[in-house]
Amino acid sequence: MTLKDSKKITKEDLEAKLREIHGDVNKAVDVARPALSAAAVAVGVVVIVVTFAIGMKMGRKKNAVIEIKRI
C-alpha cells in the first residue's frame, strides 16, 4: 500500500469512532455502577467499624481502674 492509495482520515471518521468508543464505555459504566456502589458502601462501613474498634481499644488502655477502700 502506497501513500497515494491510502484513504485520508476525516473529522467525521474521528468523531464516529470516538462516539462509538464513548458509547461502549457508557454501557460498561452502567453495568458496573451497582456493584461499585455496593462495594463503596461496604468499604465505608468497614472503615467506620474499624475506627470504632480502635477507639474502644485506645479508650481501655487510657482508663485507669481506681479502687477506693475504707480504712
C-alpha positions as CSV (number, residue, x, y, z in Angstrom):
1,M,0.0,0.0,0.0
2,T,1.4,3.3,-1.0
3,L,0.8,6.7,0.5
4,K,-1.3,7.7,-2.6
5,D,-3.6,4.7,-2.2
6,S,-4.3,5.3,1.5
7,K,-7.6,6.9,2.5
8,K,-7.3,10.2,4.4
9,I,-8.8,10.2,7.9
10,T,-11.5,12.9,8.1
11,K,-13.0,14.7,11.0
12,E,-16.2,12.7,10.6
13,D,-14.3,9.4,10.8
14,L,-12.7,10.5,14.1
15,E,-16.0,11.7,15.5
16,A,-17.8,8.5,14.6
17,K,-15.1,6.4,16.2
18,L,-15.0,8.5,19.4
19,R,-18.8,8.3,19.7
20,E,-18.6,4.5,19.3
21,I,-15.9,4.2,22.0
22,H,-17.8,6.6,24.2
23,G,-21.0,4.5,23.9
24,D,-19.1,1.3,24.8
25,V,-17.6,3.0,27.9
26,N,-21.1,4.3,29.0
27,K,-22.5,0.8,28.7
28,A,-19.7,-0.7,30.8
29,V,-20.1,2.0,33.4
30,D,-23.9,1.4,33.6
31,V,-23.3,-2.3,34.1
32,A,-20.7,-1.8,36.8
33,R,-22.3,1.1,38.7
34,P,-24.5,-1.1,41.1
35,A,-21.6,-3.3,42.1
36,L,-19.3,-0.3,42.6
37,S,-21.9,1.4,44.7
38,A,-22.3,-1.6,46.9
39,A,-18.5,-2.0,47.3
40,A,-18.2,1.7,48.3
41,V,-20.8,1.3,50.9
42,A,-19.2,-1.9,52.3
43,V,-15.8,-0.2,52.4
44,G,-17.3,2.8,54.3
45,V,-19.0,0.5,56.8
46,V,-15.7,-1.4,57.4
47,V,-13.8,1.8,57.9
48,I,-16.3,3.1,60.4
49,V,-16.3,-0.3,62.3
50,V,-12.5,-0.5,62.4
51,T,-12.2,3.1,63.6
52,F,-14.8,2.4,66.3
53,A,-12.9,-0.7,67.4
54,I,-9.6,1.1,67.5
55,G,-11.1,3.9,69.5
56,M,-12.6,1.4,72.1
57,K,-9.2,-0.3,72.4
58,M,-7.4,3.0,72.9
59,G,-10.0,4.1,75.5
60,R,-9.5,0.9,77.5
61,K,-5.7,1.5,77.6
62,K,-6.0,5.1,78.8
63,N,-8.7,4.4,81.5
64,A,-7.3,3.6,84.9
65,V,-9.2,1.4,87.3
66,I,-9.2,3.1,90.7
67,E,-10.4,1.3,93.8
68,I,-11.2,3.2,96.9
69,K,-11.2,1.2,100.2
70,R,-12.2,2.4,103.6
71,I,-9.5,2.1,106.2
